[in-house]
Amino acid sequence: MENVIKARKKAHNGFSQEDWPIHYLEGVFCPLCNSKSFKKMYPKTYKRLVICSSCGLIFTSPRLKKGYLKHLYSKEYFNNKISSHFGYQDYLGDEKKIVKTFSKRILDIERVVKNKGKLLDIGCATGFFMKAAKDKKWDVEGVEISQFAASYASSHFKFAVYQQDFLELNLPENNYDVVTLWDVIEHFYDPVKALIKIKRILVSGGILVISTPDVNSIPAKLTKDKWIGYKLSDEHLTYFSIKTMKKLLEQTGFSIVKKNHVGKHVSLQMLSDRASIYNSSLGKIIGTASRFISKDYFLYINPLDIMCIYAKKE
């Protein structure tokens, strides 16, 4: 498995979806409505990215089998030189701006949830959102599939983190006031089962907060197969629009109470890297400017292509 991953990381133009041996893959029906009818979205670029003919959900099929996919979330996933295609460039090094982004998001949550209580962050990575929430006096726990990230959150911040697949985890019912999924739901093998389980562990009237790429956003429509939201079509298994997200939530017993688009704090260097994907000249200009500005200078950027949905347990 490691040799296959290393070979794929050498690609300069993203990961060719033809690199995986066929026995690593499995064909699936629509994860939302179970329809067997779908067609390829961008057959020349993403050969396994399809759209359901029935409900419109975009998903990957065939996809990596679960036993292989979990190997992607190694230490290298959080620190590599090809973050536009795989994981993060320096997740630990970016702690200040990530925590700054999450500090804004916990304030947004507090505008919806007036009483602070128990919060479960699924896909908590190295615990940076949990830190922002803990600083605001929330009682936090996390779930994380990556052994590296879970160990860091546990040892560095002393947080309670379950290092396990969420669907395989035994958690008490009616126990959490808030559950957060920051850029996580697109990684789930079965988002329907995951949300049904989340409903069980939330208290009555509890809030689920989801952020995920919006395939119906203006940037996605304008850039099409070059949209960065499609960059990880192996680890990202489903791609939602607000319409398909609404269908998923209603199907699993939630009602939307708030929806918007969220951004994040980024360095000029990261902005340069992302801009280069769409326009190399613009990326170079921003990259040149970044050399004369402190590395501690962050910009809050919101291209309006990451949806953020607040949903209430019915």
C-alpha positions in Angstrom: 0.0 0.0 0.0 2.8 2.5 0.9 4.5 1.9 -2.4 1.3 2.7 -4.3 0.8 5.9 -2.3 4.4 7.0 -2.9 4.1 6.5 -6.6 0.9 8.6 -6.8 2.6 11.4 -4.8 5.1 11.9 -7.6 2.5 13.1 -10.0 2.8 16.9 -10.7 -0.7 17.3 -12.2 -2.7 15.7 -9.4 -3.3 12.0 -8.9 -4.2 9.9 -11.9 -7.2 7.9 -10.9 -5.8 5.0 -12.9 -2.9 4.4 -10.5 -4.8 2.1 -8.1 -4.8 -1.6 -8.8 -8.3 -2.8 -9.6 -8.5 -5.0 -6.5 -8.2 -1.9 -4.3 -11.5 -0.6 -5.7 -15.2 -1.2 -5.2 -18.1 -0.1 -7.3 -21.0 1.6 -5.4 -24.5 2.9 -6.0 -25.5 6.4 -5.0 -24.7 6.8 -1.3 -27.7 9.1 -0.8 -30.6 7.5 -2.7 -29.1 4.1 -3.7 -29.8 4.7 -7.4 -27.9 2.5 -9.8 -28.1 5.1 -12.6 -25.3 7.6 -12.8 -22.9 9.1 -15.4 -19.4 10.4 -15.4 -18.9 14.1 -14.5 -15.5 14.8 -16.1 -14.4 11.6 -17.9 -11.1 13.1 -19.2 -10.0 14.5 -15.8 -11.7 12.4 -13.1 -12.5 9.0 -14.5 -14.3 7.8 -11.3 -16.2 10.9 -10.5 -19.9 10.4 -11.2 -23.3 12.2 -10.8 -26.5 10.4 -9.7 -29.2 10.6 -12.4 -31.9 10.4 -9.7 -30.9 12.8 -6.9 -27.9 14.7 -8.3 -25.4 13.7 -5.7 -21.8 13.6 -7.1 -19.7 10.8 -5.8 -16.7 8.5 -6.5 -17.4 5.1 -8.1 -15.5 2.8 -8.1 -13.9 4.0 -4.9 -11.0 2.8 -2.7 -12.1 0.1 -0.3 -12.2 1.2 3.3 -9.2 -1.0 4.4 -7.0 0.9 2.0 -8.3 4.4 2.3 -7.4 4.7 6.0 -3.7 4.4 5.1 -3.9 7.8 3.4 -4.3 9.5 6.8 -0.7 9.1 7.9 1.6 11.7 9.3 2.5 12.6 5.7 -1.1 13.5 5.0 -0.6 16.4 7.4 2.8 17.5 6.1 3.7 17.3 2.4 4.7 19.4 -0.5 1.7 18.7 -2.8 -1.2 19.9 -0.6 -3.2 21.1 -3.6 -3.6 17.4 -4.4 -3.1 15.6 -1.2 -3.7 16.5 2.5 -2.0 19.5 4.0 1.4 21.3 3.5 2.1 21.8 7.2 -1.0 21.4 9.4 0.9 21.6 12.7 2.9 24.6 11.5 -0.4 26.3 10.5 -1.8 26.0 14.0 -2.2 29.8 14.6 -4.3 30.5 11.5 -6.3 27.3 11.8 -7.2 28.1 15.5 -8.0 31.6 14.4 -10.4 30.3 11.8 -12.0 27.9 14.3 -12.3 30.6 17.0 -14.5 32.5 14.6 -16.6 29.3 14.0 -17.1 28.6 17.6 -18.4 32.1 18.0 -20.8 31.5 15.1 -22.0 28.3 16.9 -22.6 30.2 20.1 -25.0 32.5 18.2 -27.1 29.5 17.5 -26.5 27.5 20.6 -27.0 29.7 23.6 -26.0 27.3 26.4 -22.5 25.8 26.3 -22.4 22.1 26.9 -20.9 18.9 25.5 -19.4 19.1 22.0 -18.1 16.2 19.9 -15.8 17.1 17.0 -15.8 14.2 14.5 -12.7 14.2 12.3 -10.9 16.4 14.9 -7.5 16.0 13.4 -4.9 17.4 15.8 -7.4 19.1 18.0 -7.3 22.7 16.9 -11.0 23.2 16.8 -11.3 21.5 20.1 -8.7 24.0 21.5 -10.8 26.9 20.2 -14.0 25.5 21.8 -12.3 24.6 25.1 -11.0 28.1 25.3 -14.6 29.2 25.2 -15.5 26.8 28.0 -17.1 24.0 26.0 -16.7 20.4 27.2 -15.0 18.8 24.2 -14.3 15.3 22.9 -13.1 14.2 19.5 -13.1 11.4 17.0 -10.3 10.9 14.6 -9.3 8.0 12.3 -5.7 9.1 11.9 -3.5 7.6 14.6 -0.9 10.4 14.1 -3.5 13.2 14.5 -5.4 11.6 17.3 -2.2 10.9 19.3 -1.2 14.6 18.8 -4.5 15.9 20.1 -4.4 13.6 23.1 -0.8 14.1 24.1 -0.4 17.8 23.2 -3.7 19.2 24.4 -4.8 16.3 26.8 -8.1 16.0 25.0 -10.3 12.9 25.1 -10.0 11.6 21.5 -11.4 8.3 20.2 -9.0 7.0 17.6 -11.5 5.0 15.5 -13.9 5.0 12.6 -16.9 6.9 13.8 -19.4 4.2 12.6 -17.5 1.6 14.6 -17.5 3.6 17.8 -19.8 2.9 20.6 -21.0 6.3 22.1 -23.8 7.0 24.5 -27.1 8.2 23.2 -28.6 11.7 23.9 -25.2 12.8 25.2 -23.9 15.8 23.1 -25.3 19.2 22.6 -23.3 19.9 19.5 -21.6 17.7 16.9 -19.3 19.2 14.3 -18.1 17.9 11.0 -15.5 20.3 9.6 -14.6 19.1 6.1 -15.4 15.5 7.1 -18.7 14.4 5.7 -17.2 14.1 2.2 -14.8 11.4 3.6 -17.6 9.2 5.0 -18.3 5.9 3.3 -21.9 6.0 4.3 -23.1 9.6 5.1 -26.7 8.4 5.7 -25.7 5.9 8.4 -23.3 8.5 9.9 -26.0 11.1 10.3 -28.5 8.6 11.7 -25.9 7.7 14.4 -25.1 11.4 15.0 -28.9 12.0 15.6 -28.8 9.2 18.2 -26.0 10.7 20.2 -27.3 14.3 20.1 -29.6 15.5 22.8 -33.2 16.5 21.9 -32.9 19.7 19.9 -29.1 19.2 19.6 -27.2 20.9 16.7 -25.1 19.3 14.0 -22.7 21.7 12.1 -21.3 20.6 8.8 -18.9 22.3 6.5 -18.1 20.8 3.1 -17.3 21.9 -0.5 -20.4 23.2 -2.4 -20.5 21.7 -5.9 -23.2 24.2 -6.9 -21.2 27.2 -5.9 -20.1 29.9 -8.4 -16.4 29.0 -8.2 -17.2 25.3 -8.8 -19.4 26.2 -11.8 -16.9 28.6 -13.3 -13.8 26.4 -12.9 -15.5 23.0 -13.5 -12.9 20.2 -13.5 -10.2 22.6 -12.3 -12.1 23.4 -9.1 -10.0 22.6 -6.1 -13.0 21.0 -4.4 -12.4 18.0 -6.7 -8.7 17.7 -5.9 -9.0 14.7 -3.7 -11.3 12.4 -5.5 -9.9 9.3 -3.7 -10.3 10.5 -0.1 -13.3 12.6 -0.9 -16.1 10.2 -1.6 -19.1 12.4 -1.9 -19.7 16.0 -3.1 -22.7 17.9 -2.0 -24.8 20.8 -3.1 -27.0 22.6 -0.7 -29.9 20.7 -2.4 -28.4 17.3 -1.8 -27.3 18.2 1.7 -30.9 19.2 2.5 -32.1 15.9 1.2 -29.6 14.0 3.3 -30.5 15.9 6.5 -34.2 15.5 6.0 -33.8 11.8 5.3 -31.9 11.3 8.6 -34.2 13.4 10.9 -32.7 16.9 10.8 -34.0 20.3 9.8 -31.8 23.1 8.6 -31.7 26.2 11.0 -28.9 28.1 9.3 -26.9 28.0 6.1 -24.0 30.1 4.8 -20.6 29.8 3.2 -17.4 30.0 5.3 -13.8 30.8 4.6 -10.6 30.5 6.5 -7.5 32.4 7.5 -4.6 31.8 5.1 -1.1 33.0 4.5 -0.2 34.8 1.4 2.0 31.8 0.4 -1.0 29.5 0.6 -3.1 32.0 -1.3 -0.4 32.0 -4.0 -0.4 28.2 -4.2 -4.2 28.0 -4.6 -4.3 30.9 -7.0 -1.7 29.2 -9.2 -4.1 26.3 -9.8 -6.4 28.6 -11.7 -4.0 31.3 -13.0 -0.2 30.9 -12.8 0.5 34.6 -13.3 -1.7 35.7 -10.5 -0.1 33.0 -8.3 3.4 34.3 -9.0 2.3 37.9 -8.2 0.9 36.9 -4.9 3.9 34.7 -4.2 6.3 37.6 -4.9 4.3 39.9 -2.6 4.4 37.2 0.2 8.2 37.5 0.4 8.0 41.0 1.7 5.3 40.4 4.3 5.5 38.7 7.7 4.7 35.0 7.8 2.4 35.8 10.7 0.2 37.9 8.5 -3.1 36.1 7.7 -6.0 37.0 5.4 -9.5 35.7 5.9 -10.6 34.5 2.5 -14.1 33.3 1.6 -14.5 32.3 -2.0 -18.0 31.1 -1.2 -17.5 27.5 -2.2 -17.6 25.9 1.3 -21.1 25.5 2.6 -21.7 25.6 6.4 -25.0 24.0 7.5 -26.5 24.1 11.0 -29.1 21.4 11.4 -31.3 20.6 14.4 -32.2 17.1 15.6 -36.0 16.8 15.2 
